[in-house]
Structures are given as C-alpha cells and as structure tokens.
Amino acid sequence: MLRRLRENGPVVLVPLAWTFALAAHVGALALRTVLIAHLVMATVIVVFTALSWREMTTGVLRAWKLVLLAGLAVTLLGTAGLLVTPPLRPLLTATVVGWMLVPAAGLIYTGRHVDALASVYTVGAAFSGVGAVVYTAGVAIGATSGVGLGLLAAGLGLTGLGQTAGIVAAVTQY
C-alpha cells in the first residue's frame, strides 16, 4: 500500500498544493495554517525521498530526486519566512517561484529523456515557467490591486495546470 501511495499520491498532492497556495494568496488561510502546511510538506518530501532514494539513482528518477531535494530547501526557506513577524515576503515569494521553476526544470529534463508523452512534460514546463513570470509580475504590481491579485492567481493556476499535467503523465505511463 505504501508503494502505491508513493506512486499515485503526487497526482493528488500537486494540484492540492497549488490550490492551497492560491487560497493562501487570496487570504482564505491564516498564516499559522500556511506555516503548518509548510511543515507538513517538508515532512512529506523527506519521507517520500527517503523511501524512494534507492529507486531514484539514475535517469529521470534521479532528476526528480534532485527536484525533491531542491524543493525541500525551497520549502524550508518559506518556513523560515513564516516564522518571523511580520512574515518575510521576499522569502515567501522565492519559495513560490522556486516551486514553479524547480519542477519546470524537472519537466524539461523528463520531456527530453522519455518517448511517451514527451510533449506533455515540455508543455507542462512551459506552463510552469510562464506561470512564474506572470506570478512575478503580480508580485511587482502588488496583491492589493485587482490586477496584481489576478496575475498572482493566473500564475499559480498556470503552474498548477502544467505541473499537474506532468505528474498525471508520469503516473499513467510508469
């Protein structure tokens, strides 16, 4: 059962994480809730990576192990940003953008090294990268304006869509 959870869980966790991020950005979640989510996410990454370590030694799986390790660092950065009052917005922004770009790199690598559904990974990476640009524009404008909040939401949505497509392709093919 644990193996099936590791193989199929990301199909639920990836879109859930981006939906959660969107909820946090629109003010639907308390900062304490976001902090707890970061701690849970860090724990899930550590456990998943530890349980999968031996399987993720070469090729595409090794690339995703590196994505997970970088993602852990990015998550801990966001955790640090949430532990101070007021939260350090630059660290939180870096965390979100990091989670947009690091998996995008993994999707690009995967698209170049698999035959099945390679274009899904490549397009997923593009959505994630464009999502990072749109999100960053929203940060620059500011979430207090409707345009800024709209850009933040659009960036999160594009990234969530791209990364979800990539993980669905991975789970259905492997």
Secondary structure as a PSIPRED ss2 file (coil, helix, strand):
# PSIPRED VFORMAT (PSIPRED V4.0)

   1 M C   1.000  0.000  0.000
   2 L H   0.000  1.000  0.000
   3 R H   0.000  1.000  0.000
   4 R H   0.000  1.000  0.000
   5 L H   0.000  1.000  0.000
   6 R H   0.000  1.000  0.000
   7 E H   0.000  1.000  0.000
   8 N H   0.000  1.000  0.000
   9 G H   0.000  1.000  0.000
  10 P H   0.000  1.000  0.000
  11 V H   0.000  1.000  0.000
  12 V H   0.000  1.000  0.000
  13 L H   0.000  1.000  0.000
  14 V H   0.000  1.000  0.000
  15 P H   0.000  1.000  0.000
  16 L H   0.000  1.000  0.000
  17 A H   0.000  1.000  0.000
  18 W H   0.000  1.000  0.000
  19 T H   0.000  1.000  0.000
  20 F H   0.000  1.000  0.000
  21 A H   0.000  1.000  0.000
  22 L H   0.000  1.000  0.000
  23 A H   0.000  1.000  0.000
  24 A H   0.000  1.000  0.000
  25 H H   0.000  1.000  0.000
  26 V C   1.000  0.000  0.000
  27 G C   1.000  0.000  0.000
  28 A C   1.000  0.000  0.000
  29 L C   1.000  0.000  0.000
  30 A C   1.000  0.000  0.000
  31 L H   0.000  1.000  0.000
  32 R H   0.000  1.000  0.000
  33 T H   0.000  1.000  0.000
  34 V H   0.000  1.000  0.000
  35 L H   0.000  1.000  0.000
  36 I H   0.000  1.000  0.000
  37 A H   0.000  1.000  0.000
  38 H H   0.000  1.000  0.000
  39 L H   0.000  1.000  0.000
  40 V H   0.000  1.000  0.000
  41 M H   0.000  1.000  0.000
  42 A H   0.000  1.000  0.000
  43 T H   0.000  1.000  0.000
  44 V H   0.000  1.000  0.000
  45 I H   0.000  1.000  0.000
  46 V H   0.000  1.000  0.000
  47 V H   0.000  1.000  0.000
  48 F H   0.000  1.000  0.000
  49 T H   0.000  1.000  0.000
  50 A H   0.000  1.000  0.000
  51 L H   0.000  1.000  0.000
  52 S H   0.000  1.000  0.000
  53 W H   0.000  1.000  0.000
  54 R H   0.000  1.000  0.000
  55 E H   0.000  1.000  0.000
  56 M C   1.000  0.000  0.000
  57 T C   1.000  0.000  0.000
  58 T C   1.000  0.000  0.000
  59 G H   0.000  1.000  0.000
  60 V H   0.000  1.000  0.000
  61 L H   0.000  1.000  0.000
  62 R H   0.000  1.000  0.000
  63 A H   0.000  1.000  0.000
  64 W H   0.000  1.000  0.000
  65 K H   0.000  1.000  0.000
  66 L H   0.000  1.000  0.000
  67 V H   0.000  1.000  0.000
  68 L H   0.000  1.000  0.000
  69 L H   0.000  1.000  0.000
  70 A H   0.000  1.000  0.000
  71 G H   0.000  1.000  0.000
  72 L H   0.000  1.000  0.000
  73 A H   0.000  1.000  0.000
  74 V H   0.000  1.000  0.000
  75 T H   0.000  1.000  0.000
  76 L H   0.000  1.000  0.000
  77 L H   0.000  1.000  0.000
  78 G H   0.000  1.000  0.000
  79 T H   0.000  1.000  0.000
  80 A H   0.000  1.000  0.000
  81 G H   0.000  1.000  0.000
  82 L H   0.000  1.000  0.000
  83 L C   1.000  0.000  0.000
  84 V C   1.000  0.000  0.000
  85 T C   1.000  0.000  0.000
  86 P C   1.000  0.000  0.000
  87 P C   1.000  0.000  0.000
  88 L C   1.000  0.000  0.000
  89 R H   0.000  1.000  0.000
  90 P H   0.000  1.000  0.000
  91 L H   0.000  1.000  0.000
  92 L H   0.000  1.000  0.000
  93 T H   0.000  1.000  0.000
  94 A H   0.000  1.000  0.000
  95 T H   0.000  1.000  0.000
  96 V H   0.000  1.000  0.000
  97 V H   0.000  1.000  0.000
  98 G H   0.000  1.000  0.000
  99 W H   0.000  1.000  0.000
 100 M H   0.000  1.000  0.000
 101 L H   0.000  1.000  0.000
 102 V H   0.000  1.000  0.000
 103 P H   0.000  1.000  0.000
 104 A H   0.000  1.000  0.000
 105 A H   0.000  1.000  0.000
 106 G H   0.000  1.000  0.000
 107 L H   0.000  1.000  0.000
 108 I H   0.000  1.000  0.000
 109 Y H   0.000  1.000  0.000
 110 T H   0.000  1.000  0.000
 111 G H   0.000  1.000  0.000
 112 R H   0.000  1.000  0.000
 113 H H   0.000  1.000  0.000
 114 V C   1.000  0.000  0.000
 115 D C   1.000  0.000  0.000
 116 A C   1.000  0.000  0.000
 117 L C   1.000  0.000  0.000
 118 A H   0.000  1.000  0.000
 119 S H   0.000  1.000  0.000
 120 V H   0.000  1.000  0.000
 121 Y H   0.000  1.000  0.000
 122 T H   0.000  1.000  0.000
 123 V H   0.000  1.000  0.000
 124 G H   0.000  1.000  0.000
 125 A H   0.000  1.000  0.000
 126 A H   0.000  1.000  0.000
 127 F H   0.000  1.000  0.000
 128 S H   0.000  1.000  0.000
 129 G H   0.000  1.000  0.000
 130 V H   0.000  1.000  0.000
 131 G H   0.000  1.000  0.000
 132 A H   0.000  1.000  0.000
 133 V H   0.000  1.000  0.000
 134 V H   0.000  1.000  0.000
 135 Y H   0.000  1.000  0.000
 136 T H   0.000  1.000  0.000
 137 A H   0.000  1.000  0.000
 138 G H   0.000  1.000  0.000
 139 V H   0.000  1.000  0.000
 140 A H   0.000  1.000  0.000
 141 I H   0.000  1.000  0.000
 142 G C   1.000  0.000  0.000
 143 A C   1.000  0.000  0.000
 144 T C   1.000  0.000  0.000
 145 S C   1.000  0.000  0.000
 146 G H   0.000  1.000  0.000
 147 V H   0.000  1.000  0.000
 148 G H   0.000  1.000  0.000
 149 L H   0.000  1.000  0.000
 150 G H   0.000  1.000  0.000
 151 L H   0.000  1.000  0.000
 152 L H   0.000  1.000  0.000
 153 A H   0.000  1.000  0.000
 154 A H   0.000  1.000  0.000
 155 G H   0.000  1.000  0.000
 156 L H   0.000  1.000  0.000
 157 G H   0.000  1.000  0.000
 158 L H   0.000  1.000  0.000
 159 T H   0.000  1.000  0.000
 160 G H   0.000  1.000  0.000
 161 L H   0.000  1.000  0.000
 162 G H   0.000  1.000  0.000
 163 Q H   0.000  1.000  0.000
 164 T H   0.000  1.000  0.000
 165 A H   0.000  1.000  0.000
 166 G H   0.000  1.000  0.000
 167 I H   0.000  1.000  0.000
 168 V H   0.000  1.000  0.000
 169 A H   0.000  1.000  0.000
 170 A H   0.000  1.000  0.000
 171 V H   0.000  1.000  0.000
 172 T H   0.000  1.000  0.000
 173 Q H   0.000  1.000  0.000
 174 Y C   1.000  0.000  0.000
